[in-house]
Amino acid sequence: MSNIERYDYAFDPEGESWPARLLRQVAPQSSVLELGPGAGAMTKVLLARGCNVTVVENDPDAVLALRDLGVEVIEGNLESSEW
């Protein structure tokens, strides 16, 4: 398993899992600040719904994957006051 695969999870955006229920609270075309998105499982759904997404992530592999999605990426560790 690569470093980034540890973040990979599948879910049905229309299902009853916690990510699906959370995403249903976000109106289409909203501006979203996503903290610690990993490789972007939820980010992809937000983008598909026309949202403008900015993410804060500190894992270098995840940062690369998120940049490939075209979102604004802020590299920072939220557990540190240095970012």
C-alpha positions as CSV (number, residue, x, y, z in Angstrom):
1,M,0.0,0.0,0.0
2,S,1.4,3.4,-0.9
3,N,1.3,6.3,1.6
4,I,-1.7,7.9,-0.1
5,E,-3.8,4.7,-0.3
6,R,-4.3,4.8,3.5
7,Y,-6.7,7.7,2.9
8,D,-8.6,6.0,0.1
9,Y,-12.2,5.0,1.0
10,A,-15.3,4.5,-1.1
11,F,-18.7,5.7,-0.1
12,D,-22.0,6.2,-1.8
13,P,-22.7,10.0,-1.7
14,E,-26.4,9.2,-1.7
15,G,-26.1,6.6,1.1
16,E,-26.4,6.9,4.9
17,S,-22.7,6.9,5.9
18,W,-21.4,9.9,7.8
19,P,-19.5,11.4,4.8
20,A,-22.7,11.2,2.7
21,R,-24.9,12.7,5.4
22,L,-22.3,15.5,5.9
23,L,-22.0,16.3,2.2
24,R,-25.8,16.6,1.9
25,Q,-25.6,19.5,4.3
26,V,-23.4,21.5,1.8
27,A,-25.4,23.4,-0.8
28,P,-24.2,22.9,-4.5
29,Q,-21.8,25.7,-5.6
30,S,-20.8,26.6,-2.0
31,S,-17.3,27.7,-1.1
32,V,-15.8,25.0,1.2
33,L,-12.8,24.9,3.4
34,E,-11.9,21.2,3.9
35,L,-9.5,20.4,6.7
36,G,-7.4,17.2,6.3
37,P,-9.0,15.8,3.2
38,G,-6.4,13.2,2.6
39,A,-6.5,12.1,-1.0
40,G,-9.8,13.9,-1.6
41,A,-12.6,11.3,-1.5
42,M,-15.1,13.9,-0.2
43,T,-13.3,16.7,-2.2
44,K,-14.2,14.9,-5.5
45,V,-17.9,14.9,-4.6
46,L,-17.8,18.5,-3.6
47,L,-16.2,19.4,-6.9
48,A,-18.8,17.4,-8.9
49,R,-21.4,19.4,-7.1
50,G,-19.9,22.6,-8.4
51,C,-18.3,23.7,-5.1
52,N,-15.2,25.9,-4.9
53,V,-12.9,23.9,-2.5
54,T,-9.9,25.1,-0.6
55,V,-8.1,22.4,1.4
56,V,-5.6,22.3,4.3
57,E,-3.4,19.2,4.2
58,N,0.1,18.3,5.4
59,D,0.8,14.9,3.8
60,P,3.0,15.6,0.8
61,D,1.5,12.7,-1.3
62,A,-2.0,13.9,-0.5
63,V,-1.0,17.5,-1.4
64,L,0.1,16.3,-4.9
65,A,-3.1,14.3,-5.4
66,L,-5.2,17.3,-4.3
67,R,-3.4,19.7,-6.7
68,D,-4.2,17.3,-9.5
69,L,-7.9,17.8,-8.7
70,G,-7.5,21.5,-9.2
71,V,-8.4,22.7,-5.8
72,E,-6.6,25.4,-3.8
73,V,-4.2,23.7,-1.4
74,I,-2.8,25.2,1.7
75,E,0.1,23.1,3.0
76,G,0.0,23.1,6.8
77,N,-0.2,20.9,9.9
78,L,-3.3,21.8,11.9
79,E,-1.8,20.3,15.0
80,S,1.1,22.8,14.9
81,S,0.9,26.6,15.5
82,E,3.7,27.0,12.9
83,W,1.5,26.9,9.8
